[in-house]
Amino acid sequence: MKHSKSIFFSTLLAVVLGLCAGVSGALAASPVDTGGGIEVGFSPDGSGEALVLHTIESAHSSIRLAAYSFTAARVAHALVQAKKRGVDVAVVVDFKNNMEEDRSGKARAVLNLLVNAGIPTRTVSVYPIQHSKYAVIDGETVQTGSYNYSVAAARYNSENVVVILDHPALAQQYLNNWKQLYDAGQAYASTY
């Protein structure tokens, strides 16, 4: 009996170690092109943030972004840079999470940065939470997933990012939803 328990635990340990090795191998720091016009990234390994930034940087004409939590300075700076390149950028965020619950002041700092750069930004309070997290790029590419535009999502949380490239019909559905959110929101005014 002792021998069979020993074999069982040795086998279990080997399986767990094998799974852990497989997981650590799967957590690549670069976004993955899965083929068929879909890319994925994860966090906290950095590939999720890298994919979000790459997608924003790829914009030529427009970006429409919806966020629940928005405290990521790197994402905000990428949006400002897109605006400086002539991209039409507009943002909607959840009111409660960014205005009432953010004790760090990071959300207001990011929203101030956007508004002061001339990016129309609205807060949405008509729902208990505005939990959507996505960006529509050039009316044909959608970046979505669990990823909040936050430092926690980039560095600490287990999150996912999916980008569906060159799919205008899908992008239009997201744009319709984004417009509903934007129309229901209130313009954010910079605090400085």
C-alpha positions as CSV (number, residue, x, y, z in Angstrom):
1,M,0.0,0.0,0.0
2,K,2.8,2.4,0.9
3,H,4.5,1.7,-2.5
4,S,1.3,2.4,-4.5
5,K,0.7,5.7,-2.5
6,S,4.3,6.6,-3.3
7,I,3.8,5.9,-7.0
8,F,0.5,7.8,-7.0
9,F,2.1,10.9,-5.3
10,S,5.2,10.7,-7.6
11,T,2.9,10.5,-10.6
12,L,0.8,13.4,-9.3
13,L,3.9,15.5,-8.7
14,A,5.1,14.7,-12.2
15,V,1.8,15.7,-13.7
16,V,1.6,18.9,-11.7
17,L,5.2,19.9,-12.6
18,G,4.4,19.1,-16.2
19,L,1.3,21.3,-16.1
20,C,3.3,24.1,-14.5
21,A,5.9,23.8,-17.1
22,G,3.3,23.9,-19.8
23,V,1.6,27.0,-18.2
24,S,4.9,28.9,-17.9
25,G,5.6,28.1,-21.5
26,A,2.2,29.3,-22.5
27,L,2.7,32.6,-20.8
28,A,4.7,34.2,-23.5
29,A,5.5,37.9,-23.3
30,S,4.5,38.6,-26.9
31,P,1.1,38.7,-28.4
32,V,0.2,35.6,-30.4
33,D,-1.2,35.8,-34.0
34,T,-3.5,32.7,-34.0
35,G,-4.1,33.0,-37.8
36,G,-7.4,33.9,-39.4
37,G,-7.1,37.6,-38.3
38,I,-7.2,37.0,-34.6
39,E,-4.5,37.9,-32.1
40,V,-4.4,37.2,-28.3
41,G,-2.4,38.4,-25.4
42,F,-2.5,37.8,-21.6
43,S,-1.4,39.4,-18.4
44,P,0.3,39.7,-16.1
45,D,3.1,38.6,-18.4
46,G,3.0,41.7,-20.6
47,S,1.6,40.4,-23.8
48,G,-1.9,41.7,-23.0
49,E,-0.7,45.3,-22.5
50,A,1.6,45.0,-25.6
51,L,-1.3,43.9,-27.8
52,V,-3.5,46.7,-26.5
53,L,-0.7,49.3,-27.2
54,H,0.1,47.8,-30.6
55,T,-3.6,47.9,-31.6
56,I,-3.9,51.5,-30.6
57,E,-0.7,52.4,-32.4
58,S,-2.0,50.7,-35.6
59,A,-4.9,53.1,-35.9
60,H,-5.0,55.3,-39.0
61,S,-8.4,57.1,-38.8
62,S,-10.4,56.4,-35.6
63,I,-10.4,54.8,-32.1
64,R,-13.5,54.3,-30.0
65,L,-12.7,53.0,-26.6
66,A,-15.0,51.8,-23.8
67,A,-13.5,51.2,-20.4
68,Y,-14.6,50.1,-16.9
69,S,-11.4,51.0,-15.0
70,F,-9.1,53.4,-16.7
71,T,-5.9,54.1,-14.8
72,A,-3.2,53.0,-17.3
73,A,-1.0,55.9,-18.2
74,R,0.6,53.9,-21.0
75,V,-2.7,53.4,-22.7
76,A,-3.7,57.0,-22.2
77,H,-0.4,58.2,-23.7
78,A,-0.9,55.9,-26.7
79,L,-4.3,57.4,-27.3
80,V,-2.8,60.9,-27.0
81,Q,-0.1,60.0,-29.5
82,A,-2.8,58.6,-31.9
83,K,-4.7,61.9,-31.6
84,K,-1.5,63.8,-32.4
85,R,-1.1,61.6,-35.5
86,G,-4.6,62.8,-36.6
87,V,-6.6,59.8,-35.5
88,D,-10.1,60.7,-34.3
89,V,-10.2,59.3,-30.7
90,A,-13.1,59.3,-28.3
91,V,-13.5,57.5,-24.9
92,V,-16.3,56.4,-22.6
93,V,-15.6,55.1,-19.0
94,D,-17.6,53.9,-16.1
95,F,-18.5,56.8,-13.7
96,K,-18.6,55.0,-10.4
97,N,-15.3,53.1,-10.8
98,N,-13.3,56.1,-12.1
99,M,-14.9,59.0,-10.3
100,E,-16.1,57.6,-6.9
101,E,-14.1,54.5,-6.2
102,D,-10.6,55.5,-7.4
103,R,-8.9,56.6,-4.3
104,S,-5.5,56.8,-5.9
105,G,-6.4,59.7,-8.2
106,K,-4.9,57.7,-11.2
107,A,-8.3,57.6,-13.1
108,R,-8.8,61.4,-12.9
109,A,-5.2,61.9,-13.9
110,V,-5.7,59.7,-17.0
111,L,-9.0,61.3,-17.9
112,N,-7.5,64.8,-17.4
113,L,-4.7,63.8,-19.8
114,L,-7.2,62.7,-22.4
115,V,-9.4,65.7,-22.2
116,N,-6.5,68.2,-22.1
117,A,-5.2,66.5,-25.3
118,G,-8.6,67.2,-27.0
119,I,-10.0,63.7,-26.8
120,P,-13.7,63.7,-26.1
121,T,-14.2,61.6,-22.9
122,R,-17.5,60.8,-21.2
123,T,-18.4,59.0,-18.0
124,V,-21.4,56.7,-17.9
125,S,-23.5,56.4,-14.8
126,V,-26.9,55.2,-16.2
127,Y,-26.0,51.5,-15.4
128,P,-24.9,50.1,-12.0
129,I,-21.6,49.6,-13.8
130,Q,-20.4,50.2,-17.3
131,H,-18.3,47.1,-17.5
132,S,-17.5,46.9,-21.2
133,K,-13.8,46.9,-22.1
134,Y,-13.1,47.3,-25.8
135,A,-11.7,49.4,-28.6
136,V,-12.8,49.7,-32.2
137,I,-10.0,50.7,-34.5
138,D,-10.6,52.3,-37.9
139,G,-14.1,50.9,-38.0
140,E,-12.9,47.4,-38.8
141,T,-10.8,46.0,-36.0
142,V,-12.0,45.1,-32.4
143,Q,-9.9,44.7,-29.3
144,T,-11.8,43.2,-26.5
145,G,-11.5,40.7,-23.6
146,S,-11.4,40.9,-19.8
147,Y,-8.5,43.4,-19.8
148,N,-9.2,46.6,-18.0
149,Y,-7.2,49.6,-19.0
150,S,-5.4,49.7,-15.7
151,V,-2.0,49.1,-14.1
152,A,-3.6,46.1,-12.1
153,A,-4.7,44.5,-15.4
154,A,-1.2,45.0,-17.0
155,R,0.9,43.9,-14.0
156,Y,-1.0,41.8,-11.5
157,N,-4.3,40.4,-12.7
158,S,-4.9,37.4,-14.9
159,E,-6.5,39.0,-17.9
160,N,-7.0,38.3,-21.6
161,V,-7.0,40.5,-24.8
162,V,-8.4,39.4,-28.1
163,V,-8.0,41.4,-31.3
164,I,-10.2,40.6,-34.3
165,L,-8.7,42.2,-37.3
166,D,-10.4,43.4,-40.5
167,H,-14.0,42.5,-39.5
168,P,-16.1,45.6,-40.3
169,A,-19.5,43.9,-39.6
170,L,-18.4,42.9,-36.1
171,A,-16.8,46.3,-35.6
172,Q,-20.0,48.0,-36.5
173,Q,-21.9,46.1,-33.8
174,Y,-19.3,47.4,-31.2
175,L,-19.5,50.9,-32.7
176,N,-23.3,50.8,-32.3
177,N,-22.9,49.8,-28.6
178,W,-20.2,52.4,-28.1
179,K,-22.4,55.2,-29.5
180,Q,-25.2,54.1,-27.1
181,L,-22.8,54.4,-24.2
182,Y,-21.4,57.7,-25.4
183,D,-24.8,59.2,-25.9
184,A,-25.8,58.1,-22.3
185,G,-22.6,59.6,-20.8
186,Q,-21.7,63.0,-19.4
187,A,-18.7,64.9,-20.7
188,Y,-15.7,64.7,-18.4
189,A,-14.3,68.2,-17.6
190,S,-10.6,68.4,-16.7
191,T,-9.9,69.3,-13.0
192,Y,-6.9,71.4,-14.1
